[in-house]
Amino acid sequence: MTAPAPRIDRRKLLQTVKWRDLTAMRAADGVVECLHPVPWIAASWALAAFGWWIPAALAAFMFFLTALRLNHEAIHRNLGFGERGHRMVLHGLSALMLGSNSAVAFNHLHHHRHVGRPDDLEGKAGNMAGWRVLLYGPAFPIEMHIAAWRSGGPMLRRRMAIDLALNAGIVAVTIASGSAVLIFHLAAMVTAQCLTAFFAVWITHHDCDDSGVIARTQRSPLVNLITYNMFFHLEHHLFPGVPVKRLGRLAERLDRAMPSIAATAPRVVPGPLA
């Protein structure tokens, strides 16, 4: 029988675990983060140009994963840029990933403040059955955009308008050019957006207790390498100021300071790779 998840005293953790030295990011570090999606989108487009659709789709998936990580870092201001720089990253990724990442930012920060509560729109997918999340997936980004537009205020609406105008521009260029590669990219991004509730929320939050261990984690070096450290989700919720690239080091410190958390926290990928 699995031991019950301990109730986490986040204030105590912030005092016990050494973490502040992991937060500093230079602009050069942020530039490196911005480069992670580049080889994947280049590979995706090159493979699509040759009509190799299956490997192109796999590369597009990895592009979306790395773009999601970069977007996530921009939301939490973890790239070492100024306010304007982080905002520009969100706008640029909105054009490439489709949708408004300014709306995503609004809902994600709300998710951190109210994880597991009834008004946690982003996190509600974690309380669904896996099959239901897949059916709900296409509605997820729509609900996120509507909620942000209604509740975010005039400044957020302006930023969302920029994002959506960039979306319209990309779609217009694609239609005007008739490029099979760009059509493939748009189709891949629409598909990825419809699967975000499952891959970005459900797999890291399902069957977690918001009063105890609020998210899943991972300890397999191989899995964490392939997923660009995105499965250190518990650590991210506990210390959102630590960049994703350093969450592995943070996890080691957390394990030493409070081994009961690592022992009971559910894994994203269970079994031998846990």
N, C-alpha and C positions, 0 to 999 in steps of 0.2 A: 504493500500500500504506500502511495506517495505521501510524504509528509506535507502537512498543510502549509500553505505559503505564509511566511511571517508578515506581520503588519510592519510596514516600513516607515520609520520616523525620518522623513527627508531632512528635517532640520539637523538631526543628529548626524546623518550621513554627511551633510555639507561640512560639518565640523570635524568629522572623523577621517574622511577620505581626502587625501591630498589630490586636488584637482585644478586649482587655479593656474598652476604652471602649464597646464595643457591647453589653455584657452587662447594664448597669444597667437595671432596670425598676422603675417606681413602681407602687403599687397602682392608680393611675388608668390607667396603661398597660394593666394587666391587665384592668381593667373594659372598656376599649375592645376588647381581644381577645375578651372574653366576648360582646360584642355582634355579632361577625361572623356567627354562625349565625342570629341572630334574624330578619333579613328573609327569609332563605331558608326557614326553617320556616314563617314566616307566609305567604309566597307559596305554598308547597307546600300548606298546609292550605286556603288561600282558593281556589286553583285546583281542588283536590279537591272542595271543597264545591259548586263549579259543575259538577262532572263533567268537567272538562278534564284528563283523566288523563295525557296525554303531557307537556304542560308542567308538570303537577304532579310527575311523575316526574323531570323535569330539575331542578326546584327542590329536590326531595328529595335528588337526587344532590349538588347544591351545598351543601345543608345538611350532608350527611354529610361532605363534603370539609372544610368550615369547622369542623365539630365535631371532625373528626379532627385538624385543625391545633391547635385549642384543647386537645384532649386531650393531644396531643403536647407542647405547652408546659407543661401541668400536670405531666406525667410528669417533665420535666426541670427543674421548679421555675423556669420562665422567665416567670412572670406577675407577679412582684413581690409576691405574697401570702406569708403565712407557711405553715408546714407544714400547718396545719389548713385554710387557705384552698385550697391546691392539692388537698388530699384531698377537699374538698367539691365542687370542680369535677369531679373524677373521678367522684364518686358521682352528681352531677346529670346528667352526660353519659351515664352508664351507663343511667339511666332513659330518656333520650331516644333513645339509639342502640341500646339493648338489649345484653345481655352485661355482663360485668364489666370495666370499664376498670382496676380494680385488678389484675386478672389480666394485662391488656394491658401495664400498666406494668412488672410483674415481668418478663415476657418481653422487652419492648423494651429495658430496661436490660441484661438479660443479652445481648441481641443486640449492643448496643454494646460490651460487654466481650469478646465471643467471636465477632465477626462472621466468617462463613465457616467456622467450626469445626463438627465433627459435632454438637455439642450446641447449636448455634444454631438453635433451633426456629423462631423468627420468620423467620430469613433463608433457611431451606432452600428456600422457594418460588423464590428467585432462581436456584437451580441446576437448576430444572425447565424443560422446554419449555413455551411459552406455553399450548398446548392442554391440557397435563397440569395446569397450575396452575388452569385454569378447572374441570377435573373435581375437583381436590383442594379447591377453594375451600370447599365446605360443611363439610369435615372440619377445616379450619384453625382456626376459632375454638374448636371443641370440644377439639382437641388443646392449644391454648393454655390453656384453662381447666383441663384435667386436669393439665397440667404445673405450673401455678401452684399449684393446690390441693395437689398432692403435695409440692412442693419449697419452697413459700413460707413455711411456718411458721404458727403460730397467729394472729399478728397479721394476716397477709395473708388467712387464711381468714375472719377476722371481717369484714374489709373486703369480701371477695368476697361473704360472706353478706348484707351490707347492699346491695350492688349487685344481687344476684339477688332479694332481697326487693323492691327497687324495681321490678325487671323484672316480678315477679309482680303487684305492685300496678297497674302500667300495663296489663298484660294483663287483669286483673280489671275495671278501670274500662272498658276497651274493650268487653269482652264484655257487661258490665252495661248500658252505654249503647247498644250496638248502632250506634254512630256510624260511618258509612261513612268519614268523614275519618280517624278513629283507626285503623280497620281498614286503610285505605290506608297510613297511616304505619307501622304495624307490619309490613305486607307489604314496604314499601320498605326498612325498616331490616334486616329479615331478608335480603332480597336483597343489600343493600349489604354486610352482614357476610359473606355467601358469596362476594362478589367482592373482599374486602379483600386476600386473598393475592395477587391479580393486580394490583390498582390501587395498593396501598400497599407491596407488597414487590417483586413481579416486575419491574414497569416501571422501578423505580429501582435494581435490583440485578442483573438478568440479564446474563450474559456479562461480569461484572466479576471482577477478580482480587483476592482478599483480601490478597495480598502486595504489590499495587501500588495502582491506583485501585480502591477498594473499593465505590464507588457511582457512579451517574450524576449528571449535573448538567444545567443548562440556561442559555442566555444570551439567549434571545429575550425582550425586554421584554413582548411581547404574551402569550406562553405563561405567563410568570411572573406576570403580572397576573391572568390567568384562573384560574390554579391557586393563587393566594394564596401564592406563593413556595415551595410544597411540593416543587418539582422541584430546588431547590438541595440535593440530598440528600448529595452528596459533601461539600459545605461543612458540612452539619450533622454528619456523622460525624466530621469533623476537628475541629470546634469546637462541640460540643453545648451549651455554655453560652451561645452567641449565640442570641437569640430569632429565630424565623423571619422576623419583620418586618424584620430587619436583615441577613438573609443576602445580599441583593443587594449591599449595601455591602461586606460581607465578601468576596464573590466578586471585586469590583473590586480589593480589596487583594491577594487571593491571586493574581490574574492578573498584577499588577505584580511581586509578589515572586517567583513561580515560574511564569512563562508556560508552561513545558513541561507543567504539570498541566492547564491549560485547553486546551492544544492537543491533548492526547491523551485527555482524559477523555471517555468516551462520553456522548452526549446522550440524555435521556429521549425527546424528540421529535426525530428526526434530520432531515437535509435542510435546506431553506431556512430553517426556523424554529429551527434548532439554536442 
